[in-house]
Amino acid sequence: MTRDNARTDQVETLRLAIYQAFADDGRAPVPDVLAQQLGLPPAEIDADLHELARQRHVVLDPEGRIVMAHPFAAIPLGFAVMGAETLWWGGCAWDSFALPHLLPANDPVLVATRCPACSQPLAWNVGTDAPPPGPEVAHFLVPAAHIWDDVVHTCSHQRLFCSTTCVDAWLTATGNQRGYVMDLATLWRLAQGWYAGRLDRGYVRRDPAGAADYFGRVGLTGPFWGL
């Protein structure tokens, strides 16, 4: 194995360790624990974490700590997702609805949040067979082409509201421009296959063309979803 191939394999092993820790415990593993688990020097773990961040597999804070590994989050962003034995922070509406598809042993999960406009508590049993019923809607503020400009900001503004009336009230109160509003069925379709294979070795992120094709297949078209 060449040095480049060995480094690629090492980075992928770290990615899998991070994702499996989130899946099992609902928490981000700390670098010292990862170094001990993988038998690597802390400096190599730090370098590999930054490589995973460059590849957009993880999001790090300024101190190099893991903040997100989509669809998992290490910080509260408005959602809690309860499985059979594990409680996760949901990174956003999209990621929260994706968790039962990525972790089918937990099907269904309980997704809980509050309407950002009126603070009404909202909860759904989200499973893999069909979208949850309900009149609620999701509002995504940031267009797809700019998701990674500030991904934590983006995720914290992919929220679920009681209705379009609440979306309009929140936009007025915050001064934000209207983004994209979808019903629960569309959100569920978006989440259903987006993270397929993310817990497998060799997972490859979609390129922009592949992402645009996926969005179109689940019914999301127009400038907001253009990449």
C-alpha positions, -999 to 999 in steps of 0.1 A, spaced: 0 0 0 14 34 -10 18 62 16 -12 81 0 -34 50 1 -24 43 37 -33 79 46 -66 76 28 -74 44 46 -64 59 80 -87 90 74 -116 67 64 -111 46 96 -113 78 116 -144 89 98 -161 55 106 -151 57 142 -166 91 146 -198 82 129 -202 49 148 -196 67 181 -224 92 173 -247 63 162 -240 43 193 -239 70 220 -253 102 205 -221 121 214 -190 132 195 -159 112 205 -130 134 218 -97 134 200 -78 118 229 -102 88 230 -100 85 192 -62 84 194 -63 57 220 -89 37 201 -71 39 168 -35 37 182 -25 69 166 -6 100 179 -29 129 188 -12 150 162 -22 126 135 -58 125 148 -58 163 146 -45 164 111 -70 137 100 -99 155 116 -90 186 96 -88 165 65 -123 152 72 -135 187 77 -119 197 44 -138 169 27 -170 180 45 -175 148 64 -173 166 98 -176 202 110 -151 214 136 -152 244 159 -122 268 162 -106 245 188 -108 215 165 -137 198 184 -163 179 164 -195 200 161 -213 180 134 -210 148 114 -242 149 94 -268 138 103 -254 138 138 -247 169 159 -227 175 191 -246 207 199 -283 216 203 -297 231 171 -334 229 179 -342 192 177 -340 161 199 -343 127 184 -351 97 206 -344 61 194 -349 28 212 -320 34 236 -302 65 224 -309 102 224 -294 124 197 -293 161 190 -309 166 156 -288 189 135 -318 203 116 -352 192 103 -335 174 74 -310 155 96 -336 146 123 -359 130 97 -329 112 83 -319 93 114 -343 64 113 -333 58 77 -296 57 86 -302 37 118 -332 14 110 -328 -5 142 -342 26 159 -372 28 135 -393 48 144 -376 77 162 -394 104 181 -384 138 167 -392 168 190 -388 205 185 -406 238 191 -421 261 165 -396 290 162 -425 315 158 -449 306 185 -429 281 207 -456 254 203 -441 220 211 -440 197 180 -433 160 179 -436 132 154 -429 95 152 -407 93 121 -402 59 105 -389 44 73 -422 32 58 -441 65 53 -440 102 62 -456 112 95 -490 128 92 -495 165 101 -501 200 87 -467 213 98 -442 226 73 -404 229 71 -387 262 62 -351 262 48 -336 296 49 -303 291 30 -303 281 -7 -285 248 -15 -256 264 -33 -247 283 0 -252 255 25 -215 252 33 -208 290 35 -216 286 73 -230 251 77 -240 256 114 -259 287 105 -276 268 77 -286 238 98 -299 260 126 -322 276 101 -337 244 87 -367 243 111 -402 230 114 -431 253 120 -468 248 129 -479 263 96 -470 288 68 -486 314 90 -460 308 116 -433 309 89 -445 343 78 -446 356 114 -411 344 121 -398 360 89 -414 393 99 -400 391 134 -365 382 123 -362 403 91 -352 372 71 -362 367 35 -384 337 27 -364 306 18 -381 273 8 -412 258 25 -421 221 22 -446 198 37 -437 169 60 -440 144 31 -414 163 10 -391 166 40 -393 129 46 -385 121 10 -355 144 11 -342 127 42 -350 92 32 -320 84 10 -297 113 14 -273 97 39 -275 61 25 -242 43 30 -227 69 54 -219 43 80 -201 21 54 -164 21 45 -158 39 13 -187 62 14 -185 90 -12 -203 123 -9 -225 133 -38 -210 158 -62 -231 189 -71 -246 171 -102 -255 141 -81 -271 163 -54 -291 182 -79 -304 150 -94 -314 137 -60 -332 169 -52 -352 167 -84 -361 130 -78 -377 139 -44 -396 168 -59 -373 198 -51 -366 219 -81 -361 256 -89 -334 282 -82 -333 275 -44 -321 239 -51 -298 248 -80 -261 239 -74 
